[in-house]
Amino acid sequence: MASLKVQKRLAANLLNCGKGKGWLVKDNLITRKPNASRSRWRYRKGNLRREGYGKRKGSKAAILLLWMRRCVEANPLKVQGSEED
C-alpha cells in the first residue's frame, strides 16, 4: 500500500485541487472538502474596494444627489405611493 503522502498527491491530481483540499474518509477513500463560505463579517463588509476619496468625482453635494436619485429609481413604488390621495 502506498503511503498517505502519495495517496493525497494522487487524489489531488485526480480531483483537480490542492493536497490540503483532499479529505480521507474511510477505506482509503479521499473526497474533496467543500469550499469555505465567507464569514458573517466579510459578508456584511461586502466589496469596499475602489470607493476612496481618490475615486470620487464631483463635489459632496453632487455625489449625494446621485445617490438620492439612485435610491428613487430603485424604489419607484415608494415615491408614487406617497402621492396617492
DRENPA-3360 file (N, C-alpha, C; in nm, 2 decimals, always signed):
BEGIN
1 = MASLKVQK = +0.08/-0.12/+0.00/+0.00/+0.00/+0.00/+0.09/+0.12/+0.00 ~ +0.05/+0.22/-0.08/+0.13/+0.35/-0.09/+0.11/+0.43/+0.04 ~ +0.20/+0.51/+0.07/+0.19/+0.60/+0.19/+0.08/+0.70/+0.17 ~ +0.04/+0.76/+0.28/-0.07/+0.86/+0.28/-0.03/+0.98/+0.20 ~ +0.10/+1.01/+0.20/+0.15/+1.13/+0.13/+0.13/+1.11/-0.02 ~ +0.16/+0.99/-0.07/+0.15/+0.97/-0.21/+0.00/+0.96/-0.25 ~ -0.08/+0.90/-0.16/-0.23/+0.89/-0.19/-0.28/+1.03/-0.20 ~ -0.25/+1.12/-0.11/-0.30/+1.26/-0.11/-0.26/+1.33/-0.24;
9 = RLAANLLN = -0.14/+1.31/-0.28/-0.09/+1.38/-0.40/-0.17/+1.32/-0.53 ~ -0.18/+1.19/-0.53/-0.26/+1.13/-0.65/-0.41/+1.18/-0.64 ~ -0.47/+1.18/-0.53/-0.61/+1.23/-0.51/-0.62/+1.37/-0.55 ~ -0.52/+1.46/-0.52/-0.53/+1.60/-0.55/-0.52/+1.61/-0.70 ~ -0.44/+1.53/-0.77/-0.42/+1.53/-0.91/-0.56/+1.49/-0.98 ~ -0.62/+1.39/-0.93/-0.75/+1.34/-0.98/-0.86/+1.44/-0.96 ~ -0.87/+1.50/-0.84/-0.98/+1.59/-0.81/-0.95/+1.73/-0.86 ~ -0.84/+1.76/-0.92/-0.80/+1.89/-0.96/-0.81/+1.99/-0.85;
17 = CGKGKGWL = -0.75/+1.96/-0.74/-0.74/+2.05/-0.63/-0.61/+2.04/-0.56 ~ -0.59/+2.12/-0.45/-0.46/+2.11/-0.38/-0.46/+1.99/-0.29 ~ -0.34/+1.96/-0.23/-0.32/+1.85/-0.14/-0.40/+1.87/-0.01 ~ -0.42/+1.99/+0.03/-0.49/+2.01/+0.16/-0.64/+2.00/+0.14 ~ -0.69/+2.00/+0.02/-0.83/+2.00/-0.01/-0.89/+1.86/+0.00 ~ -0.80/+1.76/-0.02/-0.84/+1.62/-0.01/-0.87/+1.58/+0.13 ~ -0.97/+1.49/+0.15/-1.01/+1.45/+0.28/-1.03/+1.30/+0.29 ~ -0.95/+1.24/+0.37/-0.95/+1.09/+0.39/-1.07/+1.05/+0.47;
25 = VKDNLITR = -1.17/+0.98/+0.41/-1.29/+0.95/+0.48/-1.28/+0.81/+0.55 ~ -1.28/+0.70/+0.47/-1.26/+0.57/+0.53/-1.23/+0.48/+0.41 ~ -1.17/+0.36/+0.44/-1.14/+0.26/+0.34/-1.06/+0.32/+0.23 ~ -0.96/+0.41/+0.27/-0.87/+0.47/+0.17/-0.95/+0.55/+0.06 ~ -1.06/+0.61/+0.10/-1.14/+0.69/+0.01/-1.11/+0.84/+0.04 ~ -1.07/+0.91/-0.06/-1.04/+1.05/-0.04/-1.14/+1.13/-0.12 ~ -1.21/+1.22/-0.06/-1.31/+1.31/-0.12/-1.26/+1.45/-0.11 ~ -1.33/+1.54/-0.18/-1.29/+1.68/-0.18/-1.37/+1.76/-0.07;
33 = KPNASRSR = -1.30/+1.84/+0.00/-1.36/+1.92/+0.11/-1.45/+2.03/+0.04 ~ -1.56/+2.06/+0.10/-1.64/+2.17/+0.04/-1.57/+2.31/+0.05 ~ -1.61/+2.40/-0.03/-1.55/+2.53/-0.03/-1.59/+2.60/+0.09 ~ -1.50/+2.68/+0.15/-1.54/+2.75/+0.27/-1.61/+2.88/+0.23 ~ -1.72/+2.90/+0.30/-1.80/+3.02/+0.27/-1.74/+3.14/+0.35 ~ -1.79/+3.26/+0.31/-1.74/+3.38/+0.37/-1.80/+3.39/+0.51 ~ -1.72/+3.45/+0.60/-1.77/+3.47/+0.73/-1.88/+3.58/+0.73 ~ -1.95/+3.59/+0.84/-2.06/+3.69/+0.85/-2.00/+3.83/+0.84;
41 = WRYRKGNL = -1.89/+3.85/+0.90/-1.83/+3.98/+0.90/-1.79/+4.02/+0.76 ~ -1.72/+3.93/+0.68/-1.68/+3.96/+0.55/-1.81/+3.98/+0.46 ~ -1.91/+3.90/+0.48/-2.03/+3.92/+0.40/-2.10/+4.06/+0.42 ~ -2.10/+4.10/+0.55/-2.16/+4.23/+0.58/-2.07/+4.34/+0.52 ~ -1.94/+4.32/+0.53/-1.84/+4.42/+0.48/-1.86/+4.45/+0.33 ~ -1.89/+4.34/+0.26/-1.91/+4.35/+0.12/-1.79/+4.39/+0.04 ~ -1.81/+4.44/-0.08/-1.70/+4.48/-0.16/-1.67/+4.63/-0.15 ~ -1.57/+4.66/-0.07/-1.55/+4.81/-0.04/-1.43/+4.86/-0.12;
49 = RREGYGKR = -1.39/+4.79/-0.22/-1.27/+4.83/-0.29/-1.31/+4.95/-0.39 ~ -1.21/+5.03/-0.41/-1.22/+5.14/-0.51/-1.33/+5.24/-0.47 ~ -1.35/+5.27/-0.34/-1.45/+5.37/-0.30/-1.39/+5.48/-0.23 ~ -1.26/+5.50/-0.23/-1.19/+5.60/-0.16/-1.21/+5.74/-0.21 ~ -1.15/+5.84/-0.15/-1.17/+5.98/-0.19/-1.11/+6.00/-0.33 ~ -1.01/+5.93/-0.37/-0.94/+5.95/-0.50/-1.03/+5.90/-0.61 ~ -1.13/+5.81/-0.59/-1.21/+5.76/-0.69/-1.34/+5.85/-0.71 ~ -1.37/+5.94/-0.62/-1.49/+6.01/-0.62/-1.48/+6.13/-0.71;
57 = KGSKAAIL = -1.57/+6.15/-0.80/-1.57/+6.26/-0.89/-1.69/+6.36/-0.86 ~ -1.66/+6.49/-0.85/-1.76/+6.58/-0.82/-1.76/+6.62/-0.67 ~ -1.84/+6.72/-0.64/-1.85/+6.77/-0.50/-1.93/+6.67/-0.42 ~ -1.93/+6.70/-0.28/-2.00/+6.61/-0.19/-2.15/+6.62/-0.22 ~ -2.20/+6.74/-0.25/-2.35/+6.76/-0.28/-2.38/+6.69/-0.41 ~ -2.30/+6.69/-0.51/-2.33/+6.62/-0.64/-2.34/+6.47/-0.62 ~ -2.24/+6.42/-0.54/-2.25/+6.27/-0.51/-2.37/+6.24/-0.43 ~ -2.41/+6.32/-0.34/-2.53/+6.30/-0.26/-2.66/+6.30/-0.35;
65 = LLWMRRCV = -2.66/+6.39/-0.44/-2.78/+6.39/-0.54/-2.78/+6.27/-0.62 ~ -2.67/+6.22/-0.67/-2.66/+6.10/-0.75/-2.71/+5.98/-0.67 ~ -2.67/+5.98/-0.54/-2.71/+5.87/-0.45/-2.86/+5.87/-0.43 ~ -2.92/+5.99/-0.41/-3.06/+6.00/-0.38/-3.14/+5.96/-0.51 ~ -3.09/+6.00/-0.62/-3.16/+5.96/-0.75/-3.16/+5.81/-0.77 ~ -3.05/+5.75/-0.73/-3.04/+5.61/-0.75/-3.14/+5.54/-0.65 ~ -3.15/+5.59/-0.53/-3.25/+5.53/-0.44/-3.39/+5.54/-0.49 ~ -3.43/+5.66/-0.55/-3.56/+5.68/-0.60/-3.58/+5.58/-0.72;
73 = EANPLKVQ = -3.48/+5.57/-0.81/-3.50/+5.48/-0.92/-3.51/+5.33/-0.88 ~ -3.45/+5.30/-0.77/-3.45/+5.16/-0.72/-3.59/+5.13/-0.66 ~ -3.65/+5.23/-0.60/-3.78/+5.21/-0.53/-3.89/+5.31/-0.58 ~ -3.93/+5.29/-0.71/-4.03/+5.38/-0.76/-4.17/+5.37/-0.70 ~ -4.20/+5.26/-0.64/-4.33/+5.25/-0.58/-4.35/+5.33/-0.45 ~ -4.24/+5.34/-0.38/-4.24/+5.42/-0.26/-4.27/+5.56/-0.28 ~ -4.21/+5.62/-0.39/-4.23/+5.76/-0.42/-4.37/+5.78/-0.48 ~ -4.42/+5.69/-0.56/-4.56/+5.70/-0.62/-4.66/+5.68/-0.51;
81 = GSEED = -4.64/+5.59/-0.42/-4.74/+5.56/-0.32/-4.76/+5.67/-0.22 ~ -4.66/+5.76/-0.20/-4.68/+5.87/-0.11/-4.76/+5.98/-0.16 ~ -4.78/+5.98/-0.29/-4.86/+6.09/-0.36/-5.01/+6.06/-0.38 ~ -5.05/+5.94/-0.34/-5.19/+5.90/-0.36/-5.28/+5.97/-0.26 ~ -5.39/+6.01/-0.31/-5.49/+6.07/-0.23/-5.63/+6.00/-0.24;
% end
